[in-house]
């Protein structure tokens, strides 16, 4: 299975196979590079606003997985996603992850996908809830822990401080460069393009993290690295 191919070419094969540069959409709602904010939750926390295109992508792909769980067709494994930045001709992979179809019991629906069409607090791990990606990133970027009018569970972790430092200008919700997200409901018979064999979504995640790290280790924000 080993192939002597440069990491740039490996990433390019992946991007081409799944139309990543064309299908990726803005992660945030922005104006002149500044991410718009709104309030969320019973304590009206300020949050970084997701783009409508991003929400449509996650909800559409998530619904495929949820419907598959309901019908027990066994077609999908979960949602695979990548956060990227830069221009579409030269995107850097910033974060790779997935939200599996099943919960911890291996049978019930993953809670991150519950009410995927309407739920904003979880949204396949990209929700505004305080335990989710954009809830935690908002806490770091918008300084929730320094505000007396916002109740937060704890200070932002090092992980989301790193996201804040990597994506935004200092002390500002202004992006350093455009940030995108790509997501796909991963089928059991989807082929990993480098080896052209079917792979489980968690294995695909590991491969993508490895490729992204080998191409540009400074850009990758995954804590679990090769």
MDAnalysis code that builds the backbone (N, CA, C; Angstrom):
import MDAnalysis as mda
import numpy as np

u = mda.Universe.empty(678, n_residues=226, atom_resindex=np.repeat(np.arange(226), 3), trajectory=True)
u.add_TopologyAttr("name", ["N", "CA", "C"] * 226)
u.add_TopologyAttr("resid", np.arange(1, 227))
u.add_TopologyAttr("resname", ["UNK", "UNK", "UNK", "UNK", "UNK", "UNK", "UNK", "UNK", "UNK", "UNK", "UNK", "UNK", "UNK", "UNK", "UNK", "UNK", "UNK", "UNK", "UNK", "UNK", "UNK", "UNK", "UNK", "UNK", "UNK", "UNK", "UNK", "UNK", "UNK", "UNK", "UNK", "UNK", "UNK", "UNK", "UNK", "UNK", "UNK", "UNK", "UNK", "UNK", "UNK", "UNK", "UNK", "UNK", "UNK", "UNK", "UNK", "UNK", "UNK", "UNK", "UNK", "UNK", "UNK", "UNK", "UNK", "UNK", "UNK", "UNK", "UNK", "UNK", "UNK", "UNK", "UNK", "UNK", "UNK", "UNK", "UNK", "UNK", "UNK", "UNK", "UNK", "UNK", "UNK", "UNK", "UNK", "UNK", "UNK", "UNK", "UNK", "UNK", "UNK", "UNK", "UNK", "UNK", "UNK", "UNK", "UNK", "UNK", "UNK", "UNK", "UNK", "UNK", "UNK", "UNK", "UNK", "UNK", "UNK", "UNK", "UNK", "UNK", "UNK", "UNK", "UNK", "UNK", "UNK", "UNK", "UNK", "UNK", "UNK", "UNK", "UNK", "UNK", "UNK", "UNK", "UNK", "UNK", "UNK", "UNK", "UNK", "UNK", "UNK", "UNK", "UNK", "UNK", "UNK", "UNK", "UNK", "UNK", "UNK", "UNK", "UNK", "UNK", "UNK", "UNK", "UNK", "UNK", "UNK", "UNK", "UNK", "UNK", "UNK", "UNK", "UNK", "UNK", "UNK", "UNK", "UNK", "UNK", "UNK", "UNK", "UNK", "UNK", "UNK", "UNK", "UNK", "UNK", "UNK", "UNK", "UNK", "UNK", "UNK", "UNK", "UNK", "UNK", "UNK", "UNK", "UNK", "UNK", "UNK", "UNK", "UNK", "UNK", "UNK", "UNK", "UNK", "UNK", "UNK", "UNK", "UNK", "UNK", "UNK", "UNK", "UNK", "UNK", "UNK", "UNK", "UNK", "UNK", "UNK", "UNK", "UNK", "UNK", "UNK", "UNK", "UNK", "UNK", "UNK", "UNK", "UNK", "UNK", "UNK", "UNK", "UNK", "UNK", "UNK", "UNK", "UNK", "UNK", "UNK", "UNK", "UNK", "UNK", "UNK", "UNK", "UNK", "UNK", "UNK", "UNK", "UNK", "UNK", "UNK", "UNK", "UNK", "UNK", "UNK", "UNK"])
u.atoms.positions = np.array([
    [0.810, -1.207, 0.000],
    [0.000, 0.000, 0.000],
    [0.854, 1.272, 0.000],
    [2.131, 1.152, 0.360],
    [2.966, 2.343, 0.485],
    [3.192, 2.983, -0.879],
    [3.069, 4.276, -0.925],
    [3.263, 5.018, -2.160],
    [4.259, 6.139, -1.929],
    [5.200, 6.293, -2.873],
    [6.179, 7.367, -2.762],
    [5.656, 8.576, -3.527],
    [4.807, 9.309, -2.875],
    [4.192, 10.490, -3.464],
    [4.359, 11.641, -2.476],
    [4.657, 12.815, -2.993],
    [4.822, 13.973, -2.119],
    [3.505, 14.317, -1.431],
    [3.556, 14.805, -0.176],
    [2.328, 15.160, 0.547],
    [1.445, 16.132, -0.211],
    [2.064, 17.091, -0.936],
    [1.268, 18.045, -1.699],
    [0.418, 17.337, -2.743],
    [1.017, 16.331, -3.398],
    [0.287, 15.593, -4.418],
    [-0.798, 14.717, -3.800],
    [-0.520, 14.183, -2.625],
    [-1.514, 13.356, -1.942],
    [-2.740, 14.189, -1.568],
    [-2.486, 15.366, -1.014],
    [-3.592, 16.259, -0.672],
    [-4.347, 16.667, -1.929],
    [-3.607, 16.933, -3.008],
    [-4.244, 17.320, -4.265],
    [-5.150, 16.211, -4.778],
    [-4.726, 14.954, -4.646],
    [-5.566, 13.833, -5.067],
    [-6.857, 13.798, -4.256],
    [-6.719, 14.029, -2.966],
    [-7.892, 14.041, -2.099],
    [-8.836, 15.172, -2.496],
    [-8.282, 16.350, -2.649],
    [-9.088, 17.514, -3.002],
    [-9.793, 17.311, -4.341],
    [-9.084, 16.741, -5.303],
    [-9.684, 16.521, -6.617],
    [-10.792, 15.477, -6.568],
    [-10.549, 14.398, -5.864],
    [-11.529, 13.309, -5.805],
    [-12.850, 13.773, -5.215],
    [-12.779, 14.610, -4.199],
    [-13.998, 15.019, -3.503],
    [-14.305, 16.506, -3.664],
    [-13.723, 17.134, -4.694],
    [-14.045, 18.526, -5.064],
    [-13.991, 19.472, -3.868],
    [-12.965, 19.306, -3.048],
    [-12.880, 20.086, -1.817],
    [-12.814, 21.597, -2.078],
    [-11.925, 22.076, -2.959],
    [-11.864, 23.540, -3.162],
    [-13.172, 24.121, -3.700],
    [-13.864, 23.365, -4.553],
    [-15.105, 23.874, -5.139],
    [-16.279, 23.793, -4.163],
    [-16.310, 22.742, -3.363],
    [-17.468, 22.508, -2.495],
    [-17.336, 23.146, -1.116],
    [-16.120, 23.491, -0.713],
    [-15.942, 24.129, 0.598],
    [-16.692, 25.460, 0.631],
    [-17.249, 25.781, 1.780],
    [-18.023, 27.015, 1.937],
    [-17.462, 27.806, 3.120],
    [-17.718, 29.107, 3.172],
    [-17.231, 29.898, 4.312],
    [-17.767, 29.356, 5.637],
    [-16.887, 29.242, 6.605],
    [-17.315, 28.777, 7.923],
    [-18.127, 29.848, 8.646],
    [-17.729, 31.100, 8.494],
    [-18.346, 32.193, 9.243],
    [-19.095, 33.165, 8.329],
    [-20.017, 33.881, 8.929],
    [-20.652, 35.030, 8.278],
    [-19.742, 36.225, 8.525],
    [-19.252, 36.840, 7.458],
    [-18.275, 37.910, 7.629],
    [-18.644, 39.157, 6.834],
    [-18.053, 40.256, 7.239],
    [-18.118, 41.503, 6.481],
    [-16.739, 42.125, 6.521],
    [-16.117, 42.231, 5.356],
    [-14.751, 42.740, 5.252],
    [-13.782, 41.961, 6.148],
    [-13.996, 40.657, 6.210],
    [-13.099, 39.802, 6.977],
    [-13.406, 39.709, 8.452],
    [-14.335, 40.527, 8.953],
    [-14.714, 40.500, 10.364],
    [-15.904, 39.561, 10.540],
    [-15.778, 38.618, 11.456],
    [-16.860, 37.672, 11.691],
    [-17.985, 38.355, 12.459],
    [-19.188, 38.223, 11.941],
    [-20.349, 38.790, 12.621],
    [-20.636, 38.008, 13.896],
    [-21.235, 38.671, 14.858],
    [-21.567, 38.013, 16.119],
    [-23.062, 38.149, 16.384],
    [-23.564, 37.246, 17.202],
    [-24.932, 37.307, 17.691],
    [-24.953, 36.659, 19.066],
    [-26.087, 36.672, 19.723],
    [-26.158, 36.077, 21.054],
    [-26.850, 34.721, 20.976],
    [-26.526, 33.877, 21.951],
    [-27.062, 32.519, 21.955],
    [-27.196, 32.032, 23.388],
    [-28.243, 31.238, 23.628],
    [-28.425, 30.617, 24.926],
    [-29.176, 31.484, 25.910],
    [-29.509, 30.871, 27.056],
    [-30.308, 31.588, 28.050],
    [-29.544, 32.748, 28.678],
    [-28.200, 32.661, 28.637],
    [-27.416, 33.763, 29.190],
    [-26.902, 34.696, 28.097],
    [-27.478, 34.541, 26.900],
    [-27.179, 35.413, 25.748],
    [-25.676, 35.621, 25.550],
    [-24.975, 34.520, 25.482],
    [-23.546, 34.591, 25.188],
    [-23.321, 35.120, 23.776],
    [-22.343, 35.997, 23.573],
    [-21.999, 36.388, 22.203],
    [-21.262, 35.241, 21.528],
    [-21.611, 34.949, 20.300],
    [-20.966, 33.857, 19.579],
    [-20.575, 34.327, 18.177],
    [-19.610, 33.624, 17.612],
    [-19.169, 33.864, 16.247],
    [-20.183, 33.229, 15.313],
    [-20.767, 34.006, 14.438],
    [-21.892, 33.542, 13.631],
    [-21.441, 32.650, 12.476],
    [-22.040, 31.467, 12.399],
    [-21.788, 30.563, 11.276],
    [-22.425, 31.127, 10.011],
    [-21.866, 30.807, 8.858],
    [-22.488, 31.237, 7.607],
    [-23.697, 30.364, 7.302],
    [-24.630, 30.914, 6.546],
    [-25.790, 30.131, 6.142],
    [-25.403, 28.959, 5.271],
    [-24.376, 29.138, 4.431],
    [-23.902, 28.047, 3.579],
    [-23.329, 26.913, 4.414],
    [-22.609, 27.263, 5.476],
    [-22.049, 26.247, 6.348],
    [-23.146, 25.450, 7.020],
    [-24.153, 26.148, 7.543],
    [-25.237, 25.448, 8.224],
    [-25.986, 24.535, 7.252],
    [-26.217, 25.004, 6.042],
    [-26.915, 24.186, 5.053],
    [-26.114, 22.928, 4.733],
    [-24.812, 23.064, 4.596],
    [-23.976, 21.907, 4.287],
    [-24.017, 20.871, 5.409],
    [-23.809, 21.319, 6.643],
    [-23.780, 20.389, 7.763],
    [-25.146, 19.748, 7.980],
    [-26.197, 20.532, 7.881],
    [-27.540, 19.977, 8.091],
    [-27.910, 18.998, 6.971],
    [-27.541, 19.318, 5.735],
    [-27.858, 18.435, 4.610],
    [-27.105, 17.122, 4.722],
    [-25.802, 17.194, 4.970],
    [-25.012, 15.973, 5.081],
    [-25.400, 15.195, 6.339],
    [-25.674, 15.921, 7.407],
    [-26.076, 15.258, 8.644],
    [-27.395, 14.521, 8.519],
    [-28.322, 15.098, 7.777],
    [-29.631, 14.462, 7.600],
    [-29.495, 13.121, 6.874],
    [-28.560, 13.032, 5.952],
    [-28.321, 11.760, 5.272],
    [-27.959, 10.673, 6.277],
    [-27.109, 11.024, 7.230],
    [-26.671, 10.063, 8.234],
    [-27.810, 9.717, 9.190],
    [-28.548, 10.740, 9.616],
    [-29.667, 10.507, 10.536],
    [-30.739, 9.639, 9.878],
    [-31.084, 9.942, 8.628],
    [-32.088, 9.140, 7.919],
    [-31.614, 7.701, 7.753],
    [-30.323, 7.534, 7.530],
    [-29.760, 6.192, 7.396],
    [-29.882, 5.420, 8.706],
    [-29.656, 6.127, 9.820],
    [-29.815, 5.483, 11.131],
    [-31.270, 5.094, 11.372],
    [-32.197, 5.963, 10.991],
    [-33.619, 5.673, 11.190],
    [-34.085, 4.476, 10.373],
    [-33.617, 4.385, 9.135],
    [-34.049, 3.300, 8.247],
    [-33.215, 2.042, 8.416],
    [-32.086, 2.169, 9.120],
    [-31.162, 1.048, 9.329],
    [-30.669, 0.453, 8.012],
    [-30.445, 1.341, 7.044],
    [-29.931, 0.873, 5.759],
    [-28.441, 0.545, 5.809],
    [-27.745, 1.153, 6.750],
    [-26.319, 0.872, 6.881],
    [-25.468, 1.438, 5.767],
    [-25.903, 2.548, 5.179],
    [-25.168, 3.122, 4.047],
    [-24.081, 4.086, 4.497],
    [-24.337, 4.862, 5.569],
    [-23.407, 5.901, 5.999],
    [-22.787, 5.574, 7.354],
    [-21.594, 6.140, 7.578],
    [-20.888, 5.946, 8.849],
    [-20.879, 7.191, 9.712],
    [-21.015, 8.346, 9.098],
    [-20.963, 9.597, 9.839],
    [-20.591, 10.731, 8.908],
    [-20.294, 11.896, 9.498],
    [-19.901, 13.068, 8.714],
    [-18.402, 13.305, 8.886],
    [-17.706, 13.370, 7.777],
    [-16.292, 13.738, 7.761],
    [-16.201, 15.215, 7.404],
    [-15.341, 15.964, 8.097],
    [-15.237, 17.382, 7.786],
    [-13.804, 17.887, 7.907],
    [-13.542, 18.966, 7.191],
    [-12.255, 19.656, 7.258],
    [-12.491, 21.157, 7.365],
    [-11.768, 21.800, 8.262],
    [-11.699, 23.257, 8.283],
    [-10.439, 23.645, 7.511],
    [-10.582, 24.614, 6.612],
    [-9.476, 25.022, 5.743],
    [-9.338, 26.531, 5.747],
    [-8.187, 27.013, 5.305],
    [-8.017, 28.466, 5.197],
    [-7.134, 28.798, 4.008],
    [-7.198, 30.059, 3.595],
    [-6.417, 30.518, 2.457],
    [-7.315, 30.835, 1.283],
    [-6.740, 30.831, 0.082],
    [-7.559, 31.009, -1.113],
    [-7.860, 29.641, -1.711],
    [-8.866, 29.570, -2.531],
    [-9.335, 28.273, -3.020],
    [-8.293, 27.562, -3.892],
    [-7.356, 28.276, -4.448],
    [-6.321, 27.658, -5.270],
    [-5.204, 27.069, -4.409],
    [-5.156, 27.435, -3.154],
    [-4.067, 26.958, -2.288],
    [-4.558, 26.866, -0.847],
    [-5.489, 25.974, -0.597],
    [-6.077, 25.831, 0.726],
    [-5.169, 25.029, 1.660],
    [-5.077, 25.475, 2.899],
    [-4.374, 24.741, 3.946],
    [-5.391, 24.036, 4.826],
    [-5.113, 22.795, 5.173],
    [-5.985, 22.053, 6.087],
    [-5.666, 22.491, 7.508],
    [-6.671, 23.002, 8.207],
    [-6.467, 23.480, 9.578],
    [-6.959, 22.485, 10.623],
    [-8.031, 21.764, 10.312],
    [-8.567, 20.813, 11.285],
    [-9.354, 19.731, 10.555],
    [-9.189, 18.488, 10.988],
    [-9.899, 17.341, 10.424],
    [-10.638, 16.634, 11.545],
    [-11.879, 16.259, 11.300],
    [-12.629, 15.526, 12.309],
    [-13.818, 14.825, 11.691],
    [-14.558, 14.142, 12.533],
    [-15.772, 13.480, 12.066],
    [-16.758, 13.359, 13.212],
    [-18.012, 13.191, 12.849],
    [-19.068, 12.924, 13.816],
    [-19.700, 11.608, 13.397],
    [-19.518, 10.574, 14.191],
    [-19.975, 9.238, 13.811],
    [-21.492, 9.128, 13.896],
    [-22.030, 8.121, 13.230],
    [-23.475, 7.917, 13.221],
    [-23.985, 7.451, 14.580],
    [-23.236, 6.577, 15.208],
    [-23.701, 5.977, 16.463],
    [-23.107, 6.670, 17.688],
    [-23.846, 6.580, 18.781],
    [-23.356, 7.050, 20.059],
    [-22.434, 6.015, 20.680],
    [-22.110, 6.186, 21.958],
    [-21.144, 5.327, 22.618],
    [-21.622, 3.885, 22.749],
    [-22.945, 3.665, 22.738],
    [-23.446, 2.304, 22.854],
    [-23.387, 1.527, 21.544],
    [-23.007, 2.218, 20.457],
    [-22.890, 1.550, 19.175],
    [-24.212, 1.270, 18.490],
    [-25.306, 1.758, 19.051],
    [-26.625, 1.507, 18.468],
    [-27.450, 2.779, 18.329],
    [-27.511, 3.566, 19.397],
    [-28.293, 4.793, 19.370],
    [-27.642, 5.862, 18.512],
    [-28.444, 6.824, 18.069],
    [-27.926, 7.925, 17.265],
    [-26.970, 8.783, 18.091],
    [-25.879, 9.163, 17.492],
    [-24.929, 10.062, 18.127],
    [-25.654, 11.353, 18.527],
    [-25.522, 11.750, 19.784],
    [-26.187, 12.953, 20.271],
    [-25.811, 14.203, 19.499],
    [-24.614, 14.220, 18.902],
    [-24.194, 15.388, 18.122],
    [-25.018, 15.579, 16.859],
    [-25.753, 14.532, 16.454],
    [-26.564, 14.603, 15.245],
    [-28.054, 14.728, 15.529],
    [-28.431, 14.725, 16.791],
    [-29.852, 14.810, 17.137],
    [-30.448, 16.127, 16.657],
    [-31.624, 16.038, 16.062],
    [-32.340, 17.211, 15.534],
    [-31.414, 18.061, 14.656],
    [-30.688, 17.389, 13.783],
    [-29.673, 18.056, 12.978],
    [-30.249, 19.179, 12.128],
    [-31.528, 19.089, 11.763],
    [-32.117, 20.100, 10.882],
    [-32.447, 21.404, 11.602],
    [-32.529, 21.349, 12.941],
    [-32.914, 22.548, 13.684],
    [-31.983, 22.878, 14.844],
    [-31.244, 21.904, 15.341],
    [-30.431, 22.116, 16.528],
    [-29.220, 22.987, 16.209],
    [-29.016, 24.041, 16.992],
    [-27.880, 24.934, 16.770],
    [-26.792, 24.780, 17.823],
    [-27.103, 24.088, 18.920],
    [-26.125, 23.988, 19.992],
    [-25.106, 22.872, 19.762],
    [-25.471, 21.845, 18.979],
    [-24.561, 20.717, 18.731],
    [-24.064, 20.704, 17.287],
    [-24.951, 20.544, 16.344],
    [-24.679, 20.632, 14.909],
    [-23.413, 19.849, 14.517],
    [-23.444, 18.540, 14.811],
    [-22.340, 17.660, 14.413],
    [-20.990, 18.166, 14.915],
    [-20.980, 18.659, 16.170],
    [-19.797, 19.159, 16.867],
    [-19.448, 20.600, 16.518],
    [-20.177, 21.222, 15.580],
    [-19.893, 22.611, 15.209],
    [-20.925, 23.569, 15.804],
    [-21.503, 23.185, 16.928],
    [-22.559, 23.977, 17.531],
    [-22.059, 25.120, 18.391],
    [-23.047, 25.918, 18.853],
    [-22.772, 27.050, 19.720],
    [-22.769, 26.683, 21.201],
    [-23.118, 25.454, 21.535],
    [-23.094, 25.017, 22.929],
    [-21.696, 25.127, 23.510],
    [-21.622, 25.274, 24.819],
    [-20.330, 25.531, 25.456],
    [-19.372, 24.354, 25.372],
    [-19.870, 23.168, 24.975],
    [-19.003, 21.996, 24.843],
    [-18.629, 21.716, 23.389],
    [-18.957, 22.647, 22.481],
    [-18.795, 22.379, 21.049],
    [-17.857, 23.401, 20.404],
    [-17.408, 23.057, 19.176],
    [-16.334, 23.819, 18.536],
    [-16.563, 25.325, 18.551],
    [-17.700, 25.774, 18.009],
    [-17.889, 27.217, 17.883],
    [-18.296, 27.870, 19.196],
    [-18.876, 27.114, 20.100],
    [-19.120, 27.653, 21.431],
    [-17.806, 27.918, 22.155],
    [-16.888, 26.965, 22.056],
    [-15.601, 27.118, 22.730],
    [-14.719, 28.151, 22.045],
    [-14.747, 28.157, 20.708],
    [-13.952, 29.158, 20.000],
    [-14.477, 30.565, 20.270],
    [-15.799, 30.699, 20.336],
    [-16.383, 32.001, 20.658],
    [-15.949, 32.469, 22.036],
    [-15.883, 31.538, 22.985],
    [-15.459, 31.896, 24.339],
    [-14.033, 32.429, 24.339],
    [-13.177, 31.819, 23.495],
    [-11.787, 32.275, 23.438],
    [-11.658, 33.603, 22.696],
    [-12.307, 33.713, 21.548],
    [-12.149, 34.896, 20.707],
    [-12.855, 36.115, 21.274],
    [-14.029, 35.887, 21.866],
    [-14.836, 37.004, 22.372],
    [-14.700, 37.191, 23.883],
    [-13.717, 36.528, 24.464],
    [-13.332, 36.750, 25.868],
    [-14.488, 36.567, 26.853],
    [-15.201, 35.464, 26.727],
    [-16.309, 35.209, 27.655],
    [-15.859, 35.200, 29.112],
    [-14.695, 34.612, 29.346],
    [-14.254, 34.431, 30.732],
    [-13.904, 35.754, 31.418],
    [-13.766, 36.826, 30.651],
    [-13.450, 38.133, 31.231],
    [-14.695, 38.985, 31.453],
    [-15.852, 38.484, 31.033],
    [-17.076, 39.279, 31.090],
    [-17.922, 38.880, 32.295],
    [-18.355, 39.856, 33.050],
    [-19.190, 39.581, 34.215],
    [-20.618, 39.207, 33.821],
    [-21.031, 39.593, 32.603],
    [-22.414, 39.346, 32.191],
    [-22.598, 38.011, 31.489],
    [-21.533, 37.217, 31.389],
    [-21.616, 35.923, 30.712],
    [-21.158, 34.836, 31.655],
    [-22.022, 33.853, 31.880],
    [-21.667, 32.712, 32.723],
    [-21.077, 31.617, 31.841],
    [-19.829, 31.255, 32.097],
    [-19.170, 30.194, 31.334],
    [-18.740, 29.094, 32.284],
    [-18.650, 27.879, 31.738],
    [-18.325, 26.731, 32.573],
    [-16.880, 26.791, 33.069],
    [-15.967, 27.157, 32.192],
    [-14.567, 27.314, 32.567],
    [-13.860, 28.104, 31.468],
    [-12.610, 28.432, 31.704],
    [-11.868, 29.202, 30.722],
    [-11.603, 28.355, 29.483],
    [-11.440, 29.002, 28.334],
    [-11.175, 28.253, 27.101],
    [-9.918, 27.396, 27.231],
    [-9.979, 26.211, 26.657],
    [-8.837, 25.305, 26.708],
    [-7.720, 25.814, 25.805],
    [-6.536, 25.232, 25.960],
    [-5.412, 25.589, 25.105],
    [-5.742, 25.321, 23.642],
    [-6.548, 24.270, 23.404],
    [-6.910, 23.921, 22.024],
    [-7.587, 25.086, 21.329],
    [-8.568, 25.698, 21.970],
    [-9.315, 26.770, 21.304],
    [-8.609, 28.117, 21.389],
    [-7.706, 28.274, 22.307],
    [-6.838, 29.451, 22.275],
    [-5.925, 29.363, 21.055],
    [-5.477, 28.148, 20.750],
    [-4.653, 27.954, 19.556],
    [-5.462, 28.258, 18.307],
    [-6.707, 27.807, 18.256],
    [-7.572, 28.131, 17.114],
    [-7.707, 29.644, 16.967],
    [-7.953, 30.306, 18.085],
    [-8.127, 31.760, 18.059],
    [-6.872, 32.442, 17.532],
    [-5.717, 32.048, 18.045],
    [-4.459, 32.654, 17.612],
    [-4.178, 32.382, 16.136],
    [-4.565, 31.207, 15.666],
    [-4.254, 30.817, 14.293],
    [-5.188, 31.447, 13.268],
    [-6.434, 31.683, 13.652],
    [-7.434, 32.124, 12.682],
    [-7.693, 33.621, 12.705],
    [-7.537, 34.249, 13.868],
    [-7.955, 35.645, 14.017],
    [-6.779, 36.579, 14.283],
    [-6.995, 37.843, 13.945],
    [-6.028, 38.858, 14.333],
    [-6.107, 39.072, 15.838],
    [-5.073, 39.626, 16.401],
    [-4.989, 39.777, 17.849],
    [-6.145, 40.595, 18.417],
    [-6.799, 40.039, 19.447],
    [-7.875, 40.734, 20.165],
    [-8.967, 41.239, 19.230],
    [-9.299, 40.430, 18.232],
    [-10.298, 40.866, 17.255],
    [-10.957, 39.654, 16.606],
    [-12.247, 39.754, 16.263],
    [-12.883, 38.676, 15.497],
    [-12.644, 38.816, 13.998],
    [-11.563, 39.514, 13.612],
    [-11.236, 39.642, 12.192],
    [-10.315, 38.492, 11.787],
    [-10.696, 37.792, 10.720],
    [-9.925, 36.649, 10.258],
    [-8.611, 37.102, 9.617],
    [-7.570, 36.313, 9.841],
    [-6.301, 36.572, 9.175],
    [-6.398, 36.281, 7.682],
    [-7.200, 35.289, 7.319],
    [-7.445, 34.912, 5.933],
    [-8.776, 34.165, 5.892],
    [-9.377, 33.995, 4.715],
    [-10.673, 33.314, 4.652],
    [-10.605, 31.907, 5.240],
    [-11.659, 31.519, 5.931],
    [-11.748, 30.201, 6.556],
    [-12.969, 29.481, 5.999],
    [-12.763, 28.235, 5.617],
    [-13.811, 27.448, 4.983],
    [-14.050, 26.148, 5.745],
    [-15.161, 25.500, 5.407],
    [-15.417, 24.163, 5.908],
    [-15.922, 23.302, 4.762],
    [-15.487, 22.068, 4.764],
    [-15.943, 21.058, 3.807],
    [-16.457, 19.882, 4.611],
    [-17.589, 19.340, 4.214],
    [-18.153, 18.207, 4.946],
    [-18.786, 17.230, 3.974],
    [-18.750, 15.954, 4.348],
    [-19.326, 14.913, 3.504],
    [-19.871, 13.808, 4.388],
    [-21.101, 13.381, 4.098],
    [-21.640, 12.193, 4.749],
    [-20.899, 10.992, 4.176],
    [-20.088, 10.347, 4.991],
    [-19.179, 9.305, 4.500],
    [-19.894, 7.961, 4.415],
    [-19.875, 7.397, 3.197],
    [-20.507, 6.098, 2.966],
    [-19.534, 4.958, 3.265],
    [-20.093, 3.816, 3.580],
    [-19.248, 2.658, 3.831],
    [-18.484, 2.226, 2.593],
    [-19.035, 2.509, 1.412],
    [-18.351, 2.108, 0.182],
    [-17.607, 3.259, -0.482],
    [-17.450, 4.401, 0.241],
    [-16.609, 5.480, -0.281],
    [-15.154, 5.011, -0.285],
    [-14.439, 5.307, -1.352],
    [-13.051, 4.872, -1.476],
    [-12.106, 5.980, -1.049],
    [-11.102, 5.642, -0.272],
    [-10.032, 6.566, 0.048],
    [-9.185, 6.691, -1.219],
    [-9.064, 7.888, -1.813],
    [-8.517, 8.006, -3.171],
    [-7.053, 7.615, -3.319],
    [-6.249, 7.702, -2.267],
    [-4.833, 7.396, -2.405],
    [-4.592, 5.904, -2.592],
    [-5.397, 5.094, -1.932],
    [-5.220, 3.648, -2.012],
    [-6.359, 2.962, -2.746],
    [-7.403, 3.737, -3.049],
    [-8.545, 3.255, -3.815],
    [-9.197, 2.027, -3.178],
    [-9.308, 2.050, -1.871],
    [-10.016, 0.994, -1.162],
    [-10.973, 1.648, -0.165],
    [-12.011, 0.927, 0.192],
    [-12.980, 1.445, 1.152],
    [-12.345, 1.512, 2.535],
    [-12.620, 2.591, 3.250],
    [-12.072, 2.749, 4.590],
    [-13.128, 3.324, 5.523],
    [-13.041, 2.934, 6.786],
    [-13.919, 3.472, 7.811],
    [-13.621, 4.953, 8.000],
    [-14.628, 5.707, 8.419],
    [-14.468, 7.148, 8.521],
    [-13.398, 7.541, 9.527],
    [-13.232, 6.784, 10.612],
    [-12.198, 7.136, 11.586],
    [-10.800, 6.898, 11.021],
    [-10.660, 5.900, 10.153],
    [-9.368, 5.662, 9.497],
    [-9.061, 6.763, 8.496],
    [-10.079, 7.199, 7.756],
    [-9.901, 8.291, 6.802],
    [-9.473, 9.560, 7.525],
    [-10.075, 9.827, 8.674],
    [-9.684, 10.998, 9.463],
    [-8.198, 10.949, 9.787],
    [-7.719, 9.801, 10.233],
    [-6.304, 9.659, 10.599],
    [-5.397, 9.888, 9.397],
    [-5.787, 9.365, 8.231],
    [-4.985, 9.556, 7.022],
    [-4.910, 11.037, 6.660],
    [-6.042, 11.719, 6.706],
    [-6.057, 13.139, 6.364],
    [-5.220, 13.962, 7.343],
    [-5.300, 13.646, 8.615],
    [-4.482, 14.348, 9.606],
    [-3.004, 14.136, 9.300],
    [-2.637, 12.907, 8.973],
    [-1.248, 12.594, 8.654],
    [-0.775, 13.367, 7.422],
    [-1.589, 13.384, 6.365],
    [-1.213, 14.095, 5.145],
    [-1.088, 15.596, 5.382],
    [-2.059, 16.153, 6.128],
    [-2.034, 17.585, 6.409],
    [-0.814, 17.962, 7.235],
    [-0.469, 17.113, 8.182],
    [0.696, 17.380, 9.033],
    [1.984, 17.321, 8.227],
    [2.077, 16.354, 7.339],
    [3.285, 16.199, 6.526],
    [3.441, 17.342, 5.519],
    [2.339, 17.881, 5.050],
    [2.420, 18.992, 4.102],
    [2.712, 20.307, 4.808],
    [2.000, 20.589, 5.896],
    [2.160, 21.879, 6.577],
    [1.864, 21.718, 8.062],
    [2.838, 21.225, 8.833],
    [2.590, 20.953, 10.257],
    [2.217, 22.186, 11.061],
    [2.699, 23.346, 10.648],
    [2.405, 24.566, 11.407],
    [0.953, 25.008, 11.247],
    [0.313, 24.615, 10.146],
    [-1.070, 25.030, 9.907],
    [-2.071, 24.133, 10.624],
    [-1.722, 22.877, 10.819],
    [-2.679, 21.910, 11.363],
    [-2.951, 22.173, 12.838],
    [-4.237, 22.211, 13.192],
    [-4.639, 22.521, 14.564],
    [-5.104, 21.301, 15.351],
    [-5.139, 20.148, 14.729],
    [-5.485, 18.927, 15.468],
    [-4.480, 18.683, 16.576],
    [-4.979, 18.387, 17.768],
    [-4.094, 18.055, 18.872],
    [-3.534, 16.652, 18.689],
    [-4.395, 15.712, 18.235],
    [-3.957, 14.335, 17.984],
    [-3.250, 14.313, 16.632],
    [-1.937, 14.395, 16.679],
    [-1.155, 14.403, 15.460],
    [-0.416, 13.085, 15.306],
    [0.081, 12.779, 14.083],
    [0.811, 11.538, 13.877],
    [2.067, 11.478, 14.734],
])
